[in-house]
């Protein structure tokens, strides 16, 4: 950076406009040592944006000189001190920080150790030995943490010795031992477990849980007999982290108490623990607590997911099956249990699921019918599902219809057809049509002329029969023709399919022509038909034709796509810009550049974005 440029930027740092000051601070990041002092001054600017820019520029300049000049800021007020801390951490000059370990100020010595720890260079270990004997406990605690984090030589010995220091240093050592996870620490930690300080005991329990060995688990299991209630919960949390086993059922009582807690973390620990020890007697309580959660609240919805997963881990158990018909289970709990049984396809639960779809509670009936639908090969539930199609609740009828469709039992056809004729709700009617077509598509479609427009649309969407779809593509209703043409992309193409798509490009209805363009894009056929669609009188037909052209041979059709930049409809022009921006062709860029000053602001903005990304 030349002197003149440097002087200009230094002057801009004193401008009245904060945006000018911020820009100057950002530009000085390319400077040398001459930029350091003005940037340090800018850290005191009243504008946070200027402060941040100055900090980042000092980090970018870096080096020993920057670190040397920033170190004195550690003695300033909290804001400047914290900023200096960030700069020194990012620069990472250990040699300068080592000199601070002899500073008279306790805080400065601690800052130096904390910085060494965050920089993470094991080379700092050679400076930390004397700090373990520092007269200030905060400094000693910081040194103990650093030894553990940096993995210094003999770190285990150092950390174990620190356990004998005063409480604050002991806490730091426990935290470090929990991170190191060395099994050799279990014995010295066991001694502390029987000490007089409850706070220390609690931290030891957590550390043993993090170490996670069988020996650590054995120590915790032994101590639980003498532990306070608070300590018992901490022990169970630690044991859960290590891994509870079925032989630890004596912990079930405490786990059940924790399940009742309003503390989310305790509840999660209890769930994990109860599942791990295989406490099936806890299932009713889990169902009850899970059922009390409100899925409309995001936090509770997340917790509800954990409850569902916990029930799934218990598997298809008798206790879970019994819960859904128990008069003691609240209805939302029953829904939770029913959904779990359905998801795991618990065939043993079929008799009880049949019973619940006769429940007076609407949501229970809905869940029961849906669960039976997941068990789509159980003949014994057929009558119950057929009965559920007459339920007063549309959701129950819908779930029952879905289930019957999965069963594909021909004996359900007539009942479903009667329901189809009477059903008032469209979403239920849609599932009835889907079910009827699964059971006997040929029979249902044979009466195609008797069906209304909406039903024909559904047939066109659901059918896999090319002949049916082609027939419907010629229906009198434009909406039916649209559904049929879109469905042609789902069936294997042959000469008739291609001919039908070409016919659709000449359909009198614009929505059908648009559907034809979409079909061409998906199938990659009939590209020559796009020429007429690109000149169509309907804006959306032209837009979808443009997309189809771009997806099939955009690079070979640059001239045609460029011509669409002059389309009278703004959305078409925007689509053409989007397409051209993805084509590596000088002519495409030239055409976009020519429209840089377009009268429409949306087009100008889109052109600018496209050119910026290209260049």
Buried (B, 14 or more C-beta within 10 A) or exposed (E): EEEEEBEEBBEBBEEEEBEBBBBBBBBBBEBEEEBBEBBBEBBBBEBEBBBBBBBBBBBBBBEEEBBEBBBEBBBBEEEBBEBBBBBBBBBBBBEBBBEBBEBEEBBBBBBBBBBBBBBEEEEBBEBBBEBBEBEBBBBBBBBBBBBBBBEBEEBBEBBBBBBEBEEEBBBBBBBBBBBBEBEEBBEBBBEBBEEEEEEBBBBBBBBBBBBBBEBBBEBBBEBBEEBEEEBBBBBBBBBBBBEBEEEBBEBBEBBBBBBEBEEEEBBBBBBBBBBBBBBBEBBBBBBBBBBBBEEEEEEBEEBBEBBBEBBBBBEBBEBBBBBBBBEEBBBBBBBBBBBBBBBBBBBEBBEBBBEBBEBEBBBBBBBBBBBBBBBBEBEEBBEBBBBBBEBEBBBBBBBBBBBBBBBBBEEBBEBBBEBBEEBEEEEBBBBBBBBBBBBBBEEBBEEBEEBEEBBBBBBBBBBEBBEBBBBBBEBEBBBBBBBBBBBBBBBEBEEEBBEBBBBBBEBEBBBBBBBBBBBBBBBEBBBEBBEEBBEBEBBBBBBBBBBBBBEBEBEEBBEBBBBBBEBEBBEBBBBBBBBBBEBEBEEBBEBBBEBEEBEEEEBBEBBEEBBEEBE
